[in-house]
Amino acid sequence: MITISMDERTKRRFWCDSFFDQIKFVNKPDDADIFFTTVPWTQYNSSHIRPNQISYLTSVRLGMNSTQRKDLRKFLRSGFCIDNKILPRPDFKNFCFSSNDFCGIPYVIPVPEGPNIGDNKTIENNTFNNKVFWCGNLTHSTRIDFLSFYKTIDDERFDVSQFTERVYQGFKPGVYEKFLDNLSSSDIVYLLRGDRPWINTFFDVIRTGCIPVMISSMNDYGWDNIFTNINDYMLMFDLRYHSMDYIHQQVVSLLENKERVMYMKNNILKFHNMFFKHNCSSYGFSEFFLAKCVEIFKQDFNISIDDKFISPEVLKLKGLSNKL
């Protein structure tokens, strides 16, 4: 039995009504194996960190306005790591999770946040639609290059377009519902790098039973720790190594294999129902988050532990003896 201490607000946000036989939540940090806390960036001080403390860093971009961030994006068009360029590297002495992109910094584990709106209920999508979908704002060079490529492709099966509305923030009535309709009538959906190492769309893509095509986003989270063959669930590419023409041809090849498409869509449905169909709508990756904390504890908070967010411990928490 592993004990974890955190305030009630944090517990409600990350784990809600999720309970596991191997985990016990306690009130006092001194009584816990793991003390989990949220820490504003400006208040982080490694000298005050408990030996068994794991933190969630917030407000990383404090001090830089939107114009400065846009200028930074232009300067870093060829890169995929943004936020660690904004502030100097701190002297971390414990494990921290952050939804900001600190690639290559020890102890800092990049972590996706949960759905911005909606819920985790499964949306039916059990037919072959012969459709690939993407729409989004051009917030990053990855998306700019992607859309430029598809302006040259004449294939009615590919519904790819720039989107001027906001699906997840300040959206107009009906915009989100139309977005879900597009997803649930598609087979394959592109998930492209934005400003963060994760994308909001991921949760809606898997709950609508679509096959995710990861392009320079969420590729290094440790999927191999839970999937026997990740290619049975999603496709993964990196624009630093794969051309858009190559990516497109791989997607076309998959789309033209109806049996394979339906097999992967069924896998995605099972994946969603196993890990994401719960009441913690404010944090979709809650069980993966908890599993990584358990792994850190079991390895005695050793820095040699990898920074992959997805830990094989999540399989044990779910009572699974083997990978999916």
N, C-alpha and C positions, 0 to 999 in steps of 0.2 A: 504494500500500500504506500503510495506517494502522497504527501500532503502539500497543498498549495495555498498560499495566503494572498488575498487581493481584496480591494474594496468592492462593495456590492455593485457600484456603478460599472466597474470594469468587468465584473463577473457577468452582469446582465448583458453587457455589450458583446463580449466575446463568446460566452458559453450558454447564456440563457438557461434553458431547462435540460441541457445535456449533462448526463451523469454516466460515470463509468465505474466499474467495480474496482479498478486499480487506482482510482483517484479519490482523494478526500479533501474537501475545501475546509480550511480552518480560518479563524478570525485574526489570530495574532501572528505576526511575522516570525517571532521567536519560536513558535511551535511548528513552523513549516519547513519542509525540505526545500521548497522554492518560494521565494517572495517575488511576486509579479506586480509591477507598478507601471503606470504611464508617467512619462517625464517630459515636460516641455524642454525644447532644445536649450533655451537660455538658462535653465536651472540645472542642467546636467553638470555634475561634479564628481569625477571618478573617485575622489578621496572620501566621498560620503556614501559610496555604494556598499551595500552588504555583500558578504562573500557569496551568499546564495540568491542574490537578486538578479532577476531578468527584467529588462525594461522595454517599454515601447516608446520610441522617440516620436515627438510631435513637433509641429511648427518649425520644420527644418528650414523653410525658405524665408523665415522672418528677416526683415531688413532689406529685401530686394523687391522692388515694385514690378508691376507687370511689364512695363516698357523695358526695364533692365533684363527681365527674363527673356523677352522676345529677342533682344539684342544678343543675349547669350546663346539662344538657340541658333541664330544665324551663324554665329562664330563656330558652333559645334556641330554643324550639319553632317559632318562625316563620322561623328561619334554616336555612341548609344548610352553614354553615361553623363548625366547632366548635373544632378544635385550635389555631388561631391565636389564639383567645381565652384560651387557658390560659397561655401564656407570652408575654412581650413580644417584639416583632419584633426579631430579631438583625440585625446589620449584615453581610449576606451580600455577599461579594465574588467568589464563584465559583458555578458551577451546582451545585445540590444536588437530589437526588431524595428524595422522602419519601412513605411510604404514609399519612401523616397529612395532614389537610386544611388547607393554607395558601393558600387562594384569594386571588388578587390580590397576592401578594408576589413581586416580581421574583426571578428566578434559581431559585426553588423550583418544581420540576415534580412535580405529584402523580402517583404511580405505583401501579398495582395490584400486589399480591403474588401469589404462585402458589397453586395448590391446597393446602389444608391437609392433605388425606389423599387416598388413591386414586392414580390415575395419569392419563395423558393418552390412553389408548386409546379409540378411537371405539366408542360403543355404538350398535347398530343401531336405527334408528327411521325406517323408510321407508314407513310407511303413514299414512293419514289417520285420526286418532283422534277428531277433533271434540271436543277437550278443551283447556281453558285451566287452568293450574295455578299455585298459589302457596301456600306455607306458610312461616311464620317467626315469630320472636319480635318483640314490640312494643318495639323498642329505640330508636325514633325517631318523631317526630310524623308523618312521612310514612307510616309503617306503620300508625299508629293511625287516621289519617284514611282510609287505604285499606281497612282491615278494617271500619271503621264503615260505609263505603259498601256493601261487598259483603254485609253483613248484611241490606241492604234489597233485594238482587237475588235473584230466584227463577229461576234458569236452571241446569239440571242439567249443562250443558256447562262451567260454571265451578266448579272445585274449589279454593276459597279458604278457608283456615282458619288460625287461630292455632296455633302449634306450640310445645309446652312442652318438648320434648326438645331437646338440642343435637346438630345434625347434624355439626358440625366440631370440637367441643371437648368432651371428657368424655362422649362419646355411649355409649349402651348397645349391645351387640351386636345387629346386624340393623337398627338405625335408619338408618344410611347406605345400606345396601342397599335398604331399602324406599323411601327418598328417590329413589334412582336409578331404581327401578322406576316410580315416579310420573312422573318426568321422561321416561323413555323411552316412556311410554304417553300422552304429551301432545304437542300441536302448538305451543302458545304458552305461554311462561312469563314471569310478571312478575318483574322485577328491581328491587327497591325500595331507596331510600336507607337506609343504616344509620348506623353511627358513623363510617364511613370513606367516601372518595369512590369506593370500589369495593366489590364484594360477592364473597364467596367463591363463591357459587352460579354466577357467570358461567361458570366453566370447565366445570362439570358440565352446565350448560344447553347450551352449544354442542357438547360432545362427545356429548351424547345427541340431537343434531340438532333441537333445539327453537328456535323463533323467540324471541329475547329482546325483551321490552318494557321498555325502560329508563324508569324513573320517577324523575327527579331524581337519577340516579346514572350516572356514567361518560359523561355526555352531551357533555362538553367535551374529550374526550381527543384529538380530531383524526381521527375516523373518515373524514371526507371526504378525508383524505390518501391513503387506500388503496382506498376504494370509489368507483366511478363514480356510483352511486346508493345511498346508505346505506339507503333505504327498501326496497331489494331484499334486505336482510339483517336489519333490525331496525326496531322502532318506538321513537321517543324522545319523551318528554313531561317537562314540568316542572310540578309542582303550584303553583308560584308564578304560572303563566300558563295552565294547563289545568285545567279542573274534572274531577273523577272521572267525572262523567256523560259528558263529551266523550271522555275516554280510553276508557271502557267501550264507547261506541258505535263508536269506531274499531276496537277489537279485535273486536267483534261483526261489523263489516263485513268485516274480514279473514277471520275464521273461516268466514264463510258463502261465501267464495270458495275452494273446495277446490283448484282449479288453482293459484291464487296461493299458497296455503299450502304446497303441495308444492314449488313453484318456490323459495320462500324457504327451506324446510327443506333442500333440496338445495344451495342457496348456502351455508348455514351449515355443512353437512357439508364442503364444499370449503374453506371458510375455516378450519375447525378443522384439517383434514388438512394444509393448507398452512403454517400458522403455529404450531400447538400440539401436533402429534403428534410429540413428541420425548422424549428421556429426562430432560430437565431438569424433573422433576416439582416441584422445590422453588421454581421460578420460571417460571410459565407464559408471562409476557410477555418472556422473555429476549431474543428477537430484536428486539423493539420497543425494548427498553432499549438494546441495543447500537446500533441505528440512530440513536437520539436522540443518543447520545454522538458518533457520526460526524458528524451534522448540526451539533452544537455546535462540533466541531473545524473543520469545513469553513468555518464562518462566523466563525472566529477568536475564539471565546468571546465573541461580541458580545451584550450584554444585549438588543439589539433583537430577538433570536430569540424566537419565540413560546414559550409554556409548554405547548403541546400535547404530550402524551406520545407520540402516534403520529406518526412522521415519515415522509415519502415515501421517505426513505433505506432503509426496510425493504424496499421493493419491489426496489431495486437489490441489496441483500444476498441476496435470494431469486432474483435473476436474472430479474425480471419487468420488461418494458418498459412496461407499462401498468397502470393501476389495475384492481382486480378488478371 
